């Protein structure tokens, strides 16, 4: 394998930084939207906001870990999909449920 040039390494570092920022910003957008929706629909206020935010981050990390761990053994992440679908269906009910592949689209996570 050819040695990577200093320029190529610098470009790769910048791409890595941009991808991390993109991911972090997407996560923050989702958290902000969740706070606003919980306030509007459920009446979430300052008293419960901290617990809600901590739970949001906890479950986001748990879902990410579930998907990463499952992907090590199964590229199609079937276990993660079934596990997440089961929990989401319990929360939203059968009539409001959309399967993983519909929620995440053709390319998934």
C-alpha positions in Angstrom: 0.0 0.0 0.0 1.4 3.4 -1.0 2.2 5.9 1.8 -0.4 8.7 2.1 0.9 12.2 1.4 0.8 15.0 3.9 -1.9 16.7 1.8 -4.0 13.6 1.7 -3.7 13.2 5.5 -4.7 16.8 6.0 -7.8 16.4 3.7 -8.8 13.2 5.5 -8.5 15.0 8.9 -10.7 17.8 7.6 -13.3 15.3 6.3 -13.3 13.5 9.6 -13.8 16.8 11.5 -16.6 17.9 9.2 -18.4 14.5 9.6 -18.1 14.7 13.4 -19.5 18.2 13.4 -22.3 17.2 11.0 -23.3 14.3 13.3 -23.1 16.4 16.5 -25.2 19.2 14.8 -27.8 16.7 13.6 -28.1 15.3 17.1 -28.5 18.8 18.6 -31.2 19.6 16.1 -33.0 16.5 17.1 -32.7 17.2 20.8 -33.9 20.8 20.2 -36.9 19.6 18.2 -37.7 17.0 20.9 -37.7 19.7 23.6 -40.0 22.0 21.6 -42.4 19.2 20.7 -42.5 17.9 24.3 -43.2 21.4 25.5 -45.9 22.1 22.9 -47.7 18.7 23.1 -47.0 17.4 26.6 -46.5 20.6 28.5 -42.9 19.9 29.3 -41.4 22.8 31.3 -38.3 23.6 33.2 -39.1 21.2 36.0 -38.8 18.1 33.9 -36.7 19.4 31.0 -33.4 18.3 32.5 -34.6 14.7 33.1 -36.1 14.6 29.6 -32.9 15.9 28.0 -30.8 13.4 29.9 -33.1 10.5 28.9 -33.0 11.7 25.2 -29.2 11.5 25.2 -29.2 8.2 27.0 -31.5 6.5 24.6 -29.8 8.1 21.5 -26.6 6.6 22.8 -28.2 3.2 23.6 -29.7 3.0 20.1 -26.4 3.9 18.5 -24.6 1.3 20.5 -27.2 -1.3 19.7 -26.8 -0.6 16.0 -23.0 -0.5 16.0 -22.8 -3.8 18.0 -25.3 -5.6 15.8 -23.6 -4.4 12.7 -20.4 -6.2 13.7 -22.1 -9.5 13.3 -24.9 -8.6 10.8 -24.6 -6.0 8.1 -28.4 -5.8 7.8 -28.7 -5.1 11.6 -31.8 -7.2 11.9 -31.6 -7.7 15.7 -31.3 -3.9 16.2 -34.2 -3.2 13.8 -36.5 -5.7 15.6 -35.5 -4.5 19.0 -36.0 -0.8 18.2 -39.3 -1.5 16.3 -40.7 -3.5 19.2 -40.1 -0.6 21.6 -41.3 2.1 19.3 -44.5 0.1 18.6 -45.2 -0.2 22.3 -45.0 3.6 22.6 -46.9 4.7 19.5 -49.3 1.9 19.1 -50.0 -0.4 16.1 -52.0 2.2 14.1 -49.2 4.9 14.4 -46.3 2.5 13.8 -43.9 2.6 10.8 -41.3 -0.1 10.5 -37.6 0.7 10.8 -37.0 0.5 7.0 -39.8 3.0 6.4 -38.6 5.4 9.2 -35.0 5.3 8.1 -35.5 5.0 4.3 -33.8 2.8 1.7 -30.3 3.1 3.0 -31.0 2.8 6.7 -28.7 4.1 9.3 
